[in-house]
Amino acid sequence: MAALRGWLRAAKGRRTFAALARRAAAGKLPVSVCTLRRALDGRLPTLRTVQAFARGAGADEEEGARVWAAAAAAVRPEPVRKPSAYVPGRGITTQAGLAAAMEKVRAAAGGPSLRRLADSPEAAGRLSRSALHNALHARRLPSKELLTGFAAACGAGEETTRALLAARARILAGHGPSLMYPCGVVEEAEARREQDAAVRHWIRDADELDWYEQQLRNEAEAEQRGAQAWVDDLTDDELEELQRDAAGAGRSGLRAELAAAARSAGEADG
């Protein structure tokens, strides 16, 4: 660790951490100033942080990786040795199901912490604790790189890795609920409201919503906003992949569908 800190300090020189962060971002390896500063506080930084530090300082990234590997071998606990015997089944078609499968793979590996997984040499810098947290809590669909690195860090075999990637492909293909077609939640809410309106013939003024109709409209609008937020939170690669699948299914783009659904909801309310 002392050798790693010495190497980082020598690479930094008289540059500020802000200058290092700007140069690293310009080199397509963005990192925060706080992360760079913590790399010198005595704890083992991630390999990616060291690479970003070197890129921002114009230092030799391969040399930095070698110094980091030596420090990691000296301070890291024993690597995950128990191979994962769990292989996800073919019935996983939702983001929540994939998250549950990842937890089972992690449990089969002995339940390593997120930091231990992210720092694992098998992951080769492909993991971050925040990305793992989002994936394991079904907040974001993991990328192929993250799933591959996660499986490797857990000591999982090729069969488990292929099963995780296949589950992700099924979700993106649209077999899961609303990930492929987020506007479906809005259309479903609209259909429910139309059915309720048809049987509630005792409403005297069709233009005046009672509390029940107002509640249905509020729910539909909330679902519409949630779908829009989900699309906005996608990475460019995930959005592009979903757009291709949508086009192959004969539908327009996701953003266009959301806009159309919003207009439809507005006209119905009017």
N, C-alpha and C positions, 0 to 999 in steps of 0.2 A: 504493500500500500504506500509506503514511503517513496519507493521508486516511481510509482504511478503519479503521486502528487508532485514529485520533483519534475517528472516529464511534462505534466500539464502546466506547471508554473513556468518552466523554460519555454514551452510553446507559446504561452500567453504573452510573456515579455511585458512590455509597457502598455499593451492594448487593454482597453476597457472591456468588461463583459458585454456591454451593449454593442460594441463594435464587433466582437466575436459572433454574437447572435445575428447581427445583420449580415455578416459575410457568410455565415453558415446557411442562413435562409436563402441568400442569393445563390449558394451552391446547391440548392434543392435539398437541404437537410435542416429544416427549421427546428429551432430549439429555443426555449425561453431563457431569459437572463438568469432567473432564479435557479434553473436546472444547471446551468453552467457554473454558477457560484457554488452550488451544493457539491459539485464534483470535487471541490478542494476542501470539503469540511470533514474529511476523515472516513466517510462511508464509501463503500464501493459503488461507483456510478455504473450505469448500464453501458454496454458496448456502444450503443447508438450515441449516447452522450459524449463518449470519448471521441467517436468518429466526427461528430458535429463540432466538438472543441477543436480537433485537429484541422478540420476544413475551414473553420472560422479563422484559425491562426495561420493557415497556409503550411501546416506541418505535415509530416509523413503519416498518413492514416494507417498504413500497414504496420509501421513501427508502433504507433499508438495502440493498435489492436494486440500486438505481441506483448506490450507492457501490461495492458489491461488483463490479458489472459493469465499472465504470471501472477498478478495481484489476485485475480478471482480464484485461482487454484489454491492460493495461500489462505484465503479468508472464508471462502464459501463452504457451507456444510457439505456433507457427502451428497453426491448427486442422486437423483431419483433412479433407483436400480430396479425396483419392482416393475416388471412390464405390465401394461394394462391388458387384462384378459377380456375386458368388456368390448363388444362390437355392437354398435348401434344397429337397430333393425331398419327395415325398409318402410316402416309405417310412419316415419318422421316426416311431416309435411308442414310444420309450423315453426316459427321462430322460437316459441316457448319450448317446443319439443326438442329442438336442436340444443337449446341451452341446458335442458335437463340431461340430454345425452352427454354433453360436455362435462357436466358435474359428475356423472357416473364414471366417465373416463378418468377424471381427476381423482375421484374417490378410490378407484381401482389402483391408482398409482401411489396411494398412501395419503392423499389429501394435501399435496404441497401448497404452500402459500402462493399468492399471485406474484409477489416479489421473487420468490425462488423460481417460479416458472419463467418469469421474464428474464432473469439473470442466467438461466440454464444455458450451458454451451450448446446443447442440442437445438435450442431455439435460434441460435445464430443471429441474435439481434432483431428477430422478426416480431417480437412481442413487446407490448407495454402493459403496465398494470391497469391503466384506465381502459384500454381496448379490451383486455380480458374481462374486467369488471362489467363493462357494457354487454359483452357477448354472453357471459354467464348469468346475467340478470335479464336477458332477452330484450335489452334496450336498443340493440343495434345488431343487424345481421353481420356476422363475422366474415372477413374476406377469406379468400382461399389461402393466402399467405399466413394469416393468423391461425386458421384451422390446422394447417400443416405444421407450423411452429409449435402450436399447442400440443398436438399429438406427439411430436418428437420430444418435447419437454417432459411429457408424461410417460415416456418410454413405451408408447403404444406402437403396435406393429402396423404393417402396410394395410392390412385388412381393416383395422379401425380407422386409419386415415382415409382410406377410400370410402368407407361408410359415412364418415362425417362430411366429406366433400359431396357425396351423392345426395345426402340430406339437404345440403345447401342448394344444390342444383334443383331439387324438387321444389323447394320453397320459391326460388326465383322463377321456376317454370309456371308457377301460378296454382299449384295444387293445394297450397295453404290458404287460409282465410285472409283475404283483402290485401296481402302483400303485393300480389301481381296487379290487382285491380282495386286500388284504394277507394275509388268512387263508388264501389258497390255498397259500402256502408250508407252512403248518402241516398242512393237509389232505393235501398231496402227501407230506410226510414220514410222516404217519400211514399213508397208503396203502402206501408203500414198506415200512414196518415190518410191516404186516399180511401183505404178500406174502412177505416174508422169513420171517415166523413160520410161514406155511403150509408152506413147503418144508423148514424146519428141524425135521422131525418127530423127530429123534433127541434133542432136548432132553427130559430126563426130567421135570423139574419146570417146568411152564409158568409158574409164578409167580416163578421165579428167573431173572433175566436174566444171560446170559453177557456177556463183554466186548463182543461185537459188538452185541448188543441194547442194552446200556447206551450204546454209542456212538451208535446210531441215536436213542435217546431223548434224549440230550444235544443232538444236532444239531437235533431237532425243537423242543426247548425253547429253544435259542438262536435259531432262526428265529422262534419265537413272540415272544420278547423283542424281536427286531429289528423285527418288524412293529408291535408295540405302541409301540416307541420312535419309529418313523416316523410313526405316527398322532399321537402326542403332540407331535411337532415341527412339525406342520402349523399354518399360521396359521388364524385363524377363518374367513377367506374361503375358503381352500383346502379346509378340512374341510367347510364348508357346501356347496361345489360338489360335492365327492365324495359327500356324503350324498344330495344331490338325484339324482345319477346312479345311486347305489346303489338308491334308492327307485324310480326309473324302471325299473330292471332287475328289480324284484320282490324285492330283498334287504333285510334289516334294516340298521341303522346299522353303521358300521365298528367302533366300540367294542364294540357288542353281539356282532358276529361274532367279534371277537378273544376276548371273554370266553367265548363258547360253545365256541370251538376249544380254549381253555385247559382248560375243564371236560372236554371230550371226551378231551383228551390225558391228563388226570389219571385219568379213569375207566379208560382203556385201560391205563395203568400199574398201576392197582390190580388 
